[in-house]
Amino acid sequence: MSAVGERGQVTIPKAIRDYFGLTKGTRVDFEIANDGIRLRKRAGAEDAFDRLDGYLADRRIIKDIDAYIAESRGR
């Protein structure tokens, strides 16, 4: 059993966190249900950096910024 703390926080029991893969930083949604409150693990990326992971993987790596600038300016 958990209790709501002063700031509205609740500790999810470890067995439940482990079962559902809830780790530090996992985003969750709260929903009103007919019989109470439903907590759902948010699908998709956990934060902005996770959403961008791999975005630049197929992009060109610039090793010499001065040469890149000169090339992009047509020099």
ZAZA-609144 format. One record per residue: residue number from 0; x, y negated, z negated of N, C-alpha, C in turn. Coordinates in Angstrom, 3 decimals, always signed. Layout:
N
- NUM/X/Y/Z/X/Y/Z/X/Y/Z;
...
This chain:
75
- 0/+0.844/+1.171/+0.000/+0.000/+0.000/+0.000/+0.889/-1.234/+0.000;
- 1/+0.467/-2.259/+0.729/+1.181/-3.524/+0.793/+0.270/-4.637/+0.330;
- 2/+0.876/-5.740/-0.077/+0.110/-6.911/-0.497/+0.533/-8.106/+0.356;
- 3/-0.387/-9.013/+0.584/-0.076/-10.228/+1.323/+0.662/-11.166/+0.385;
- 4/+1.837/-11.625/+0.832/+2.644/-12.524/+0.023/+2.178/-13.966/+0.124;
- 5/+2.875/-14.829/-0.594/+2.533/-16.247/-0.670/+2.466/-16.914/+0.712;
- 6/+3.361/-16.530/+1.610/+3.414/-17.130/+2.945/+2.669/-16.297/+3.997;
- 7/+1.829/-15.355/+3.561/+1.038/-14.553/+4.486/+1.780/-13.364/+5.056;
- 8/+2.932/-13.036/+4.521/+3.724/-11.921/+5.026/+3.314/-10.610/+4.367;
- 9/+3.404/-9.542/+5.172/+3.096/-8.205/+4.693/+4.233/-7.284/+5.106;
- 10/+4.653/-6.404/+4.225/+5.681/-5.429/+4.560/+5.007/-4.187/+5.117;
- 11/+5.429/-3.805/+6.320/+4.911/-2.583/+6.937/+5.740/-1.427/+6.377;
- 12/+5.095/-0.400/+5.845/+5.846/+0.719/+5.268/+6.833/+1.320/+6.273;
- 13/+8.003/+1.745/+5.774/+9.085/+2.249/+6.605/+8.651/+3.410/+7.493;
- 14/+7.870/+4.322/+6.971/+7.429/+5.476/+7.771/+6.642/+5.008/+9.002;
- 15/+5.832/+3.987/+8.839/+5.048/+3.463/+9.963/+5.957/+2.717/+10.930;
- 16/+6.889/+1.900/+10.407/+7.839/+1.197/+11.281/+8.642/+2.182/+12.111;
- 17/+9.121/+3.241/+11.468/+9.915/+4.254/+12.177/+9.082/+4.965/+13.245;
- 18/+7.866/+5.345/+12.901/+6.998/+6.081/+13.816/+6.706/+5.280/+15.086;
- 19/+6.462/+3.967/+14.924/+6.093/+3.127/+16.061/+7.278/+2.359/+16.663;
- 20/+8.471/+2.566/+16.106/+9.656/+1.901/+16.643/+9.664/+0.407/+16.393;
- 21/+9.138/-0.008/+15.278/+9.121/-1.422/+14.924/+10.438/-1.768/+14.232;
- 22/+11.236/-2.575/+14.882/+12.515/-2.993/+14.312/+12.519/-4.504/+14.165;
- 23/+13.541/-5.037/+13.547/+13.654/-6.476/+13.349/+13.506/-7.180/+14.703;
- 24/+12.628/-8.152/+14.755/+12.420/-8.909/+15.980/+11.325/-8.379/+16.887;
- 25/+10.795/-7.186/+16.583/+9.711/-6.637/+17.398/+8.507/-7.561/+17.292;
- 26/+7.932/-7.918/+18.427/+6.752/-8.785/+18.448/+5.499/-7.931/+18.295;
- 27/+4.562/-8.428/+17.512/+3.300/-7.734/+17.302/+2.148/-8.717/+17.476;
- 28/+0.991/-8.183/+17.800/-0.233/-8.971/+17.915/-1.222/-8.503/+16.861;
- 29/-1.972/-9.446/+16.311/-3.040/-9.127/+15.371/-4.367/-9.332/+16.094;
- 30/-5.267/-8.374/+15.928/-6.584/-8.453/+16.558/-7.664/-8.207/+15.507;
- 31/-8.765/-8.895/+15.685/-9.917/-8.654/+14.812/-10.671/-7.459/+15.379;
- 32/-10.911/-6.473/+14.533/-11.652/-5.268/+14.928/-12.934/-5.194/+14.101;
- 33/-13.869/-4.393/+14.556/-15.137/-4.249/+13.822/-14.915/-3.761/+12.398;
- 34/-13.913/-2.916/+12.222/-13.688/-2.318/+10.910/-12.497/-2.918/+10.166;
- 35/-11.944/-4.036/+10.643/-10.821/-4.649/+9.948/-9.883/-5.384/+10.893;
- 36/-8.610/-5.240/+10.651/-7.573/-5.906/+11.442/-6.756/-4.844/+12.160;
- 37/-6.456/-5.095/+13.421/-5.636/-4.170/+14.203/-4.305/-4.853/+14.491;
- 38/-3.215/-4.126/+14.264/-1.864/-4.596/+14.557/-1.345/-3.797/+15.733;
- 39/-0.908/-4.481/+16.789/-0.395/-3.793/+17.978/+1.000/-4.282/+18.300;
- 40/+1.851/-3.330/+18.652/+3.180/-3.671/+19.137/+3.009/-4.318/+20.501;
- 41/+3.593/-5.478/+20.674/+3.461/-6.196/+21.948/+4.244/-5.470/+23.030;
- 42/+3.611/-5.253/+24.158/+4.260/-4.593/+25.281/+5.173/-5.580/+25.985;
- 43/+6.197/-5.076/+26.635/+7.091/-5.937/+27.401/+8.292/-6.385/+26.605;
- 44/+8.956/-7.371/+27.128/+10.199/-7.862/+26.534/+9.936/-8.463/+25.159;
- 45/+10.925/-8.326/+24.289/+10.776/-8.823/+22.933/+11.121/-10.295/+22.791;
- 46/+11.949/-10.838/+23.664/+12.239/-12.259/+23.615/+12.700/-12.749/+24.976;
- 47/+12.942/-14.044/+25.077/+13.298/-14.645/+26.359/+14.560/-14.032/+26.954;
- 48/+15.541/-13.726/+26.129/+16.773/-13.148/+26.635/+16.552/-11.747/+27.192;
- 49/+15.685/-10.977/+26.546/+15.373/-9.644/+27.059/+14.688/-9.731/+28.420;
- 50/+13.834/-10.729/+28.605/+13.147/-10.881/+29.885/+14.126/-11.228/+31.002;
- 51/+15.217/-11.895/+30.664/+16.205/-12.294/+31.673/+17.291/-11.248/+31.882;
- 52/+17.322/-10.218/+31.046/+18.360/-9.199/+31.138/+18.373/-8.594/+32.542;
- 53/+19.522/-8.626/+33.164/+19.686/-8.059/+34.488/+19.376/-9.023/+35.612;
- 54/+18.853/-10.199/+35.286/+18.477/-11.158/+36.325/+19.669/-11.557/+37.192;
- 55/+20.804/-11.774/+36.575/+21.986/-12.198/+37.327/+22.880/-11.035/+37.742;
- 56/+22.461/-9.823/+37.481/+23.299/-8.651/+37.743/+23.721/-8.549/+39.204;
- 57/+22.838/-8.922/+40.123/+23.171/-8.796/+41.538/+23.609/-10.132/+42.144;
- 58/+23.812/-11.137/+41.311/+24.243/-12.448/+41.790/+25.766/-12.494/+41.892;
- 59/+26.251/-13.405/+42.706/+27.683/-13.570/+42.882/+28.317/-14.147/+41.614;
- 60/+29.417/-13.590/+41.206/+30.142/-14.091/+40.046/+31.133/-15.147/+40.530;
- 61/+31.059/-16.321/+39.929/+31.936/-17.423/+40.308/+33.162/-17.381/+39.403;
- 62/+34.309/-17.082/+40.005/+35.544/-16.997/+39.232/+36.306/-18.315/+39.257;
- 63/+36.188/-19.065/+40.358/+36.885/-20.338/+40.491/+35.840/-21.398/+40.823;
- 64/+35.413/-22.147/+39.810/+34.330/-23.102/+39.998/+34.694/-24.195/+40.992;
- 65/+35.952/-24.651/+40.984/+36.363/-25.697/+41.921/+36.257/-25.212/+43.365;
- 66/+36.702/-23.983/+43.623/+36.607/-23.418/+44.967/+35.147/-23.256/+45.368;
- 67/+34.299/-22.844/+44.438/+32.873/-22.684/+44.724/+32.236/-24.017/+45.102;
- 68/+32.554/-25.069/+44.342/+31.993/-26.388/+44.630/+32.465/-26.878/+45.999;
- 69/+33.746/-26.709/+46.269/+34.277/-27.128/+47.574/+33.597/-26.357/+48.699;
- 70/+33.408/-25.061/+48.506/+32.753/-24.231/+49.525/+31.296/-24.642/+49.728;
- 71/+30.600/-24.927/+48.628/+29.190/-25.285/+48.736/+29.010/-26.656/+49.386;
- 72/+30.020/-27.508/+49.295/+29.966/-28.823/+49.930/+30.503/-28.783/+51.359;
- 73/+30.940/-27.625/+51.809/+31.410/-27.464/+53.170/+32.815/-27.976/+53.402;
- 74/+33.628/-27.968/+52.389/+35.012/-28.450/+52.510/+35.978/-27.314/+52.639;
